[in-house]
Amino acid sequence: MVSISFWELSSFLLEMVTSEQLKLIAHNISNIITVPLYLFALLFFSLALADHRRWIKWGVVGFAITITGLSVLLVFDPEFLYESRGLVTRAPVTILGVTFEEYVVHDRQFNRSFRVFGLYSYLITLLSAGILVRYIIAKADDLHTEQSLLIGTGIGTPLILNGMEVYGMVPPALRVTEIGFGVTAICFALGIFRYNLFELPPIRRQQLLSLIDDPLVFVDDKNEIAYSNPPARQIFDAGPRWKGLGAIEFFGPYAERIQPLRSDEPTQNSTIKLDGSERYFDVRSTTIRTSTGETRGRAIVFREITDIKKTNQRLDEFASMVSHDLRTPLNNAAVQTNRLARDQSDERTEGIQRALDRMESIIDDMLQLARVGDDIETTETCSLAELVEEVWETVETDDAELDCRVGETTVEADPVRLFQALENLFRNALDHNDSPLTVRVGTLKPHREIADADGPTGFFIEDDGHGIDEDEQDEIFEHGYTTRQGGNGYGLSIVRYIVDAHDWEIRVTEGTDGGARFEIVGIEADQFSAHQSDTA
């Protein structure tokens, strides 16, 4: 584009100067600077676009030699390329019904050296075009047709028109070469800006994208398919006319799960199962933005998790089978121990009963732990206060009290999983502290770093017990970690898995009254509705 601008400016300069000597100097300056700059800029563009960058350094050498050689020759012989014959007035001429009045031209006799230089220029232009044509043919399925046509038209137009001018097919006064470069500038501008040459997958980005085995789709800001790699076209059975297809039509019955319902979110995740098969995919949709913040579309990546799903299903079946097979002899042992305790209750029978109760607790926790890692398929609006009260009624609270301060707060969650998380958090507080104990539940104020956020970002569960040592706060969520004699260390790891499955975060800190405080944060604003002013 810079070289084209120089070419057009040199044309204005030729029109402005009136002496033969100045016109000859202007022509020579154009041949020394503007022509090589355009030729090699076009060559560099073609090599870079077709990913032949290693050849660009040799092009730089050729560019330097061309400019240096021409400069030396024209300094010592200004008429090296053509012989100047003065300024000549030409008679009117009619072309395509348009009559041009008398005009003055710089009469030049082209030398053989000029024709060699012209042939050299055409060869570089044709070489650049050949690189692009070869690449376009090889990548026809992945390229934008409009981009290819615009680039081809931009390169070919000045080449053809200049040839017509040099060989006398059109009068020099028409300045058809300058017109051709104007067409080039328009074509390249349209290719770059109208068809996003350097934004969504441009004409040469396929080398990198073709190396990705996971299905990959780019949707532009018009919700049309800008690019899809072969794995993506295969799983969605896309035909040869997939480019420019509407995203809803491309994704078919999966569009609702894949297409973002909240386009303002930078990244969204979901899971789909292909109809008629046992294939599962995690879907990650990320917004593509320019440096100025404009949305250009979305990049959607699919990662197959079929093996993980099958493994989880086998683990679930195994856990259920083990749980069933263990419970039967365990129940028989419990019945016999209870009978024995009625006839002869002593420390031995009480010890057996405690061991059996612990085995039953371990089985329950293991079964729960085997299932909490599953993805959250569906959520519903849950009343946090109602769920807290319901959970509190199911645990052995002794003399502990519940202080629930969440008002009418609701949260989008899997109610069964959230019930399990609250249950384990309550049991953790009750098992690790002595009575009397108060367990408080409340909502959180937003993080200070979140601008213009008025609603809470999560909720907390805290107690006024002994608290958790700071050096243990990073370890308590690890599987099997426990400080209580007879504990199995599963409870808080189950909580962490459930929170992670909701894409939330959990952290532990010191409570308001010195006990332990668990904060569940990272809940999206539209998934958390609070109607309680007493937040902390």
HUGI-V939270 format. One record per residue. N is the residue number from 1. SS is DSSP state (2 for helix, 1 for strand, 0 for the rest). PSI is psi in whole degrees, 0 to 359 (* if undefined). NEAR is the number of other ideal C-beta (glycine too) atoms within 12 Angstrom. Layout:
BEGIN
<<N	SS	PSI	NEAR> <N	SS	PSI	NEAR>>
END
This chain:
BEGIN
<<1	0	323	24> <2	2	317	19> <3	2	323	29> <4	2	320	34> <5	2	317	21> <6	2	320	27> <7	2	313	36> <8	2	321	27> <9	2	322	21> <10	2	329	32> <11	2	317	30> <12	2	319	16> <13	2	317	22> <14	2	324	33> <15	2	329	21> <16	2	320	13> <17	0	149	21> <18	0	349	14> <19	0	153	16> <20	2	318	24> <21	2	317	17> <22	2	323	20> <23	2	321	32> <24	2	318	29> <25	2	318	23> <26	2	319	30> <27	2	316	35> <28	2	320	34> <29	2	319	30> <30	2	319	33> <31	2	330	37> <32	2	319	29> <33	2	302	28> <34	2	314	34> <35	2	308	37> <36	2	323	35> <37	2	316	30> <38	2	313	40> <39	2	312	39> <40	2	333	34> <41	2	319	32> <42	2	320	40> <43	2	316	37> <44	2	319	29> <45	2	315	36> <46	2	317	36> <47	2	318	30> <48	2	319	27> <49	2	322	37> <50	0	8	34> <51	0	40	25> <52	0	50	25> <53	2	337	18> <54	2	340	11> <55	2	350	21> <56	2	325	23> <57	2	326	14> <58	2	328	17> <59	2	323	29> <60	2	319	19> <61	2	315	15> <62	2	320	24> <63	2	315	28> <64	2	318	17> <65	2	318	17> <66	2	311	28> <67	2	313	24> <68	2	313	17> <69	2	314	21> <70	2	319	35> <71	2	314	21> <72	2	315	14> <73	2	318	23> <74	2	336	28> <75	2	317	16> <76	2	335	12> <77	0	88	18> <78	0	338	27> <79	0	31	24> <80	0	321	27> <81	0	322	32> <82	1	154	27> <83	1	129	21> <84	1	129	28> <85	1	18	16> <86	1	186	17> <87	1	132	21> <88	1	139	20> <89	1	127	14> <90	1	151	18> <91	0	163	15> <92	0	150	14> <93	1	145	20> <94	1	126	11> <95	1	122	15> <96	0	39	9> <97	0	359	7> <98	1	126	13> <99	1	128	13> <100	1	129	20> <101	0	183	14> <102	0	142	14> <103	1	156	20> <104	1	132	21> <105	1	159	27> <106	1	108	31> <107	1	119	19> <108	1	143	26> <109	1	112	17> <110	1	126	26> <111	0	169	20> <112	2	326	14> <113	2	325	22> <114	2	320	26> <115	2	324	18> <116	2	318	17> <117	2	321	30> <118	2	318	27> <119	2	320	17> <120	2	317	25> <121	2	317	34> <122	2	323	27> <123	2	318	18> <124	2	320	32> <125	2	316	35> <126	2	324	23> <127	2	315	28> <128	2	315	36> <129	2	321	32> <130	2	321	24> <131	2	316	32> <132	2	317	38> <133	2	316	24> <134	2	317	19> <135	2	318	30> <136	2	320	29> <137	2	317	16> <138	2	330	20> <139	0	31	28> <140	0	325	17> <141	0	340	22> <142	0	351	35> <143	0	158	33> <144	0	123	36> <145	2	319	20> <146	2	318	23> <147	2	314	38> <148	2	315	31> <149	2	318	22> <150	2	317	31> <151	2	317	38> <152	2	317	31> <153	2	319	25> <154	2	324	37> <155	2	319	40> <156	2	328	27> <157	2	306	31> <158	2	330	40> <159	2	313	33> <160	2	313	27> <161	2	323	25> <162	2	321	32> <163	2	320	24> <164	2	323	22> <165	2	316	25> <166	2	322	26> <167	0	16	16> <168	0	17	13> <169	0	337	15> <170	0	149	24> <171	0	145	24> <172	2	333	32> <173	2	339	28> <174	2	342	25> <175	0	47	27> <176	2	332	28> <177	2	317	35> <178	2	321	32> <179	2	319	25> <180	2	319	33> <181	2	330	36> <182	2	320	24> <183	2	319	27> <184	2	313	38> <185	2	318	28> <186	2	316	22> <187	2	316	31> <188	2	322	35> <189	2	317	19> <190	2	317	22> <191	2	323	34> <192	2	314	25> <193	2	316	18> <194	2	321	17> <195	0	21	31> <196	0	53	29> <197	0	323	30> <198	0	15	21> <199	0	255	29> <200	0	164	34> <201	0	103	36> <202	0	189	32> <203	0	342	39> <204	0	7	32> <205	0	358	31> <206	2	335	29> <207	2	317	22> <208	2	313	15> <209	2	329	29> <210	0	343	22> <211	0	349	13> <212	0	122	24> <213	0	331	16> <214	0	143	24> <215	0	137	35> <216	1	132	39> <217	1	137	46> <218	1	126	41> <219	1	127	41> <220	1	183	31> <221	0	355	21> <222	0	9	19> <223	0	37	26> <224	1	154	26> <225	1	116	38> <226	1	328	41> <227	1	145	43> <228	1	135	43> <229	0	166	34> <230	2	317	23> <231	2	323	24> <232	2	318	37> <233	2	330	26> <234	2	313	19> <235	2	334	33> <236	0	8	34> <237	0	48	19> <238	0	138	28> <239	0	184	16> <240	0	342	13> <241	0	38	15> <242	0	331	30> <243	0	128	31> <244	0	359	25> <245	0	146	27> <246	1	142	21> <247	2	322	34> <248	2	319	19> <249	2	322	22> <250	2	313	34> <251	2	344	36> <252	2	227	23> <253	2	349	18> <254	2	0	30> <255	2	320	26> <256	2	326	15> <257	2	332	28> <258	2	314	35> <259	0	135	28> <260	0	130	29> <261	0	334	15> <262	0	91	17> <263	0	346	20> <264	0	348	15> <265	0	132	21> <266	0	324	18> <267	1	136	22> <268	1	150	26> <269	1	146	26> <270	1	177	33> <271	1	138	28> <272	1	154	35> <273	1	126	24> <274	0	134	26> <275	0	141	15> <276	0	12	9> <277	0	175	13> <278	0	34	15> <279	0	131	25> <280	1	145	30> <281	1	135	36> <282	1	135	26> <283	1	126	38> <284	1	117	28> <285	1	122	33> <286	1	133	24> <287	1	137	26> <288	1	123	27> <289	1	152	20> <290	0	175	16> <291	0	339	9> <292	0	2	7> <293	0	3	10> <294	0	140	13> <295	1	126	24> <296	1	353	26> <297	1	202	30> <298	1	143	37> <299	1	124	36> <300	1	118	43> <301	1	135	30> <302	1	127	38> <303	1	120	26> <304	1	131	27> <305	0	25	27> <306	2	313	22> <307	2	321	15> <308	2	317	20> <309	2	314	26> <310	2	320	16> <311	2	317	17> <312	2	321	22> <313	2	319	21> <314	2	321	15> <315	2	320	22> <316	2	316	23> <317	2	319	17> <318	2	315	18> <319	2	318	26> <320	2	319	20> <321	2	314	17> <322	2	318	19> <323	2	316	26> <324	2	315	16> <325	2	332	14> <326	2	326	23> <327	2	325	22> <328	2	304	15> <329	2	332	16> <330	2	317	27> <331	2	320	19> <332	2	318	14> <333	2	321	22> <334	2	319	25> <335	2	313	16> <336	2	322	18> <337	2	321	26> <338	2	319	20> <339	2	318	16> <340	2	323	20> <341	2	327	21> <342	2	324	12> <343	2	323	11> <344	0	91	14> <345	0	118	16> <346	0	188	12> <347	2	327	11> <348	2	313	14> <349	2	323	22> <350	2	322	17> <351	2	320	17> <352	2	318	24> <353	2	319	26> <354	2	321	19> <355	2	319	19> <356	2	320	28> <357	2	320	21> <358	2	320	21> <359	2	319	25> <360	2	320	23> <361	2	319	23> <362	2	318	27> <363	2	317	29> <364	2	315	27> <365	2	320	33> <366	2	318	30> <367	2	319	27> <368	2	318	33> <369	2	325	31> <370	2	339	28> <371	2	341	28> <372	2	342	38> <373	0	350	26> <374	0	150	29> <375	0	153	29> <376	0	108	27> <377	0	313	18> <378	0	151	17> <379	0	165	25> <380	1	163	18> <381	1	119	21> <382	1	136	32> <383	1	116	25> <384	2	321	41> <385	2	315	28> <386	2	320	24> <387	2	320	34> <388	2	313	36> <389	2	319	21> <390	2	317	22> <391	2	317	32> <392	2	326	29> <393	2	342	16> <394	2	347	17> <395	0	155	26> <396	0	106	15> <397	0	349	25> <398	0	238	17> <399	0	11	14> <400	0	153	27> <401	1	150	20> <402	1	130	29> <403	1	94	27> <404	1	120	32> <405	1	42	30> <406	0	357	38> <407	0	231	23> <408	0	27	19> <409	0	138	37> <410	1	155	30> <411	1	140	40> <412	1	114	25> <413	1	170	35> <414	0	111	29> <415	2	325	26> <416	2	314	25> <417	2	316	34> <418	2	323	39> <419	2	314	30> <420	2	318	37> <421	2	313	42> <422	2	321	44> <423	2	315	35> <424	2	326	41> <425	2	318	42> <426	2	314	42> <427	2	323	36> <428	2	317	40> <429	2	318	45> <430	2	325	33> <431	2	334	33> <432	0	7	29> <433	0	157	31> <434	0	158	16> <435	0	156	18> <436	0	150	15> <437	0	141	29> <438	1	128	27> <439	1	123	41> <440	1	139	34> <441	1	131	41> <442	1	172	34> <443	1	159	37> <444	1	147	37> <445	0	160	23> <446	0	159	22> <447	0	146	19> <448	0	332	10> <449	0	351	8> <450	0	114	18> <451	0	144	8> <452	0	34	9> <453	0	117	18> <454	0	334	13> <455	0	161	28> <456	0	157	38> <457	0	2	30> <458	1	199	38> <459	1	170	46> <460	1	157	39> <461	1	121	49> <462	1	162	38> <463	1	171	40> <464	0	33	25> <465	0	217	27> <466	0	338	21> <467	0	181	25> <468	0	130	31> <469	0	144	15> <470	2	324	13> <471	2	351	9> <472	2	350	19> <473	0	335	22> <474	0	351	16> <475	0	343	20> <476	0	339	35> <477	0	358	32> <478	0	143	18> <479	0	125	22> <480	0	357	20> <481	0	129	22> <482	0	150	24> <483	0	1	23> <484	0	131	21> <485	0	126	11> <486	0	354	16> <487	0	158	23> <488	0	350	28> <489	0	20	28> <490	0	331	33> <491	2	305	43> <492	2	333	46> <493	2	325	33> <494	2	316	37> <495	2	314	42> <496	2	318	35> <497	2	319	31> <498	2	316	37> <499	2	316	38> <500	2	321	23> <501	2	334	29> <502	0	0	37> <503	0	32	26> <504	0	184	34> <505	1	150	21> <506	1	140	34> <507	1	156	27> <508	1	142	34> <509	1	186	24> <510	1	139	23> <511	0	171	30> <512	0	322	21> <513	0	24	20> <514	0	351	17> <515	0	204	30> <516	1	144	39> <517	1	123	34> <518	1	123	42> <519	1	125	35> <520	1	113	38> <521	1	180	28> <522	0	15	25> <523	0	131	36> <524	0	149	27> <525	2	322	23> <526	2	359	16> <527	2	0	30> <528	1	114	34> <529	1	116	24> <530	0	138	32> <531	0	44	19> <532	0	123	26> <533	0	340	17> <534	0	72	19> <535	0	163	25> <536	0	*	25>>
END
